[in-house]
């Protein structure tokens, strides 16, 4: 990437909330009135397949009603000055739709499904006859489709590539995440000692950081405007 500094960005629910996507953390541990145990565990998928699949079908359908916000678009703008690498805990496609080039999804993607027989058999929902899957829809290997979501207590396959990226950061920028969910919560620990670190969050919690961090105590879009000013980048 020539002489561009590497800007590694870790995003969480706070950046998508400004586009109208609800979060667990902001609604007493509920997501669209469901508990984590009801719709985001391996056990729930097998116990109540139809409800879990319908929940993520609805979240996928909701994507058509929301748009990337100013914070997503600002990250795309930063590619002119930096080698921007995004690691997101979010399962929406708003970073992609904002035009960002390099994105790792830690917790899966609403736009994809995988086979319950082989979770490496992954397809884009929009390539299926019915993107809103049901128990009647069968993967090529004969398994039922499931949402391509990393449920609680499942392995996080992309955590190793994410760690490797953070280890190369000149600047680590964290936006809209409480860093309470592991293993993502540990990612900041892997930043080089000389890397600059920034946190954009309206209710910042710096207790988990092992070094000084520049805090911008604002929402994602407003905070990104301040970050752009600090980096002397114009929208």
N, C-alpha and C positions, 0 to 999 in steps of 0.2 A: 504493500500500500504506500510505497514511496516514503516520504517523511511524515506522513500523518501519524499523530498520536492515536493509540488505541483507546477508545472509549467503550467500556463494557457497561451495559445498562441492565439492571435487574428490576423488572416491573412486577407489580402485584395488583390486587383488586382495585386499589385506589385510582389507578389510571383509567380503568374501564368504567368505574362507577360514574365518571363524568359524562360518559356516553349513554348512561341509563341502564347499565347492566348491574343488577343487584349482587351483593356479596354476603358471604356467611358472617363475616366479622361485624358488619354494620347492622345486623338485625338479630342480635341476641343468639348467635350461633345457628340461625335458621337461614335457609336459602329457599326463597319462594315458599315459605311456610313449612318446609321439610327439615328434619334434623339430618345431620351427617349420616347417622346410622341407617336412616331410611333409604337414602338414595346415593350414597357415595362410599359403599363398602362392597367387597367381594361377596360377603354373605347376603347382603340385600339383593344383589343381582340374581343369585340363585333362589332366594326365598320369594322374591316378588319381581320377577323379570319384567312383567308388563309395566308395572309402575315405574321402575327405574328407567326402562327404555323410553317410556312416554315423557318422563321428566327431561331427559336429554334431547329428545325430539323437539320438545317445546323450547329448550334453550337454543338449539340450532335454528329453529324457525324464527326466534327472536332476533337473531343476527341480521335478518333482512330489514328490521325496523330501526336499527341503530347505525350510527356513523362514527368513524374515527374522530376524535376531538383534537383540540389544538395541541395537546401534549404529544399525542401520537404523531401528528404532522411535524412538530418541532424536531422529533427524533430523526425523521427523514431529512429535514433540512440540515441537521448536524453532519450528515454524510459528506457534505461538501468540504468540511474542515477536518473531520476525524474518520478513522476506521471504526465505524460504529458496529458493535456486536450486541444484540439484544438477547437476554435470557428472561423469559417470562414465565410466571406462575399461572398466567391466565390461559383459559382454554378457548377464548374467542379468537377471531381472525382480524382484529382491528389493526394490529401492527402491519400485517400483510396488506390490508386495504389502504393503509396510509402510505404504502410504498417502500417500507423498510426492507433492506436487502438481506440481512443476516439475522435469523431468528431461531432460537432454540426454545421449544415448548417443553417445560419440565413436567407438566401435569396432563399432557395430552391435548387433543384438539376436537372441538365440537363438530368440525367439518368432516371428520373421518370416523369410520367404524372398523372393528377388527373381528376376526372369528374367535368364538369362545373355545374352539379346539386348538387354534394356533394363533396366539396374539401377535405374531409377526406377520400374519396375513392381514394387511391394512389397506383399505381403499378409501377414496374420496366419496363421500355420500352422494355427491352430484353425478357420479358415474353409474349409480344404481337406478334400476327402474323406479324404485320408490325410496327417495332419500330419507323419508321418515320410517325407519325400520320397524318391523313387528316380528312376532314369533313365526310368521309364515315365510319370512325372507331368510334364505339359506345361503351361506357362504359356499364358494367352490369346493371346500373340503367337507361339506356336509354339516358344519357347525352353525349354530345360530349366530347372528351378528350381535355384537355388544358395542356400546359407545367406546370410542378410543380415548378413554379417560383413565388416568392413574388414580385409582381409588385409594382411600386411606388404608394404610398398612400394606399396600402393594409396593413392589420395587419401583424405583424411579430410574428407568434406563438411561435417561439423558443427563443424570447428575455428573457422571465422570467427564463428558465433554464440557459441561458447564464449569466444572472446577478448573479444567485445563485452560478455558478462556479467561476466567477471573485471574489466573496466575500470570497472564500476559498483559494485564490492564495497566495503562498509564494513568487512567482516571476510572474510578468506579462510581457510577451514578445509580442510586437506589430510589425508585419512585413508587410511592403508594403501597408499600408492603410493611406489615408489622414484623416480618421475619419471625413468626411464631411457629411456622410449620416446617418440620425437618423432613428431608435434609436441606431444603433450600435455605433455611435459617442460618446454616453454617457457611454459606458461600462467601460472605464478606471476609471471613478469616483467611481465605486463600489469596487475597490481594497482596501484591508485592509491598514490602515495607515502605517504599518510596512513592507508592501510588497515591494520588489525591483521591479523597472520598467525599461524596456529597449525598445527602439524604433529603428528598423532597417528600414531606408528609405534613398534613395539617396538625396531627397530634404525634409529633416525633418521639420515639423511644430509643434512646441511644445506649441503653443498659447493656445490650448484647455486643457492642463493638469493642474491639481490643486496641483501639487507637483513637486519636482525635478525628472528628468527622465534621465537615461543613454542613450545617443544618439550615435548610430553607423550609420554615414552618408554614407552608402554604399548600393548597390543593395542587393537583398535578399540572393543570394548564398554567395557572398563575406562577407556580414554582418553576416551570420550564421557561417561562419568559424571563425570570430572574437569572436562571442558569445560562440562558443564551447571552444575556447582557454581561455576565461574568466572563464568558468565553469569547466575548466580542463577536458574536454571530448575529447577523440581522435576518429576520424572517423575510 
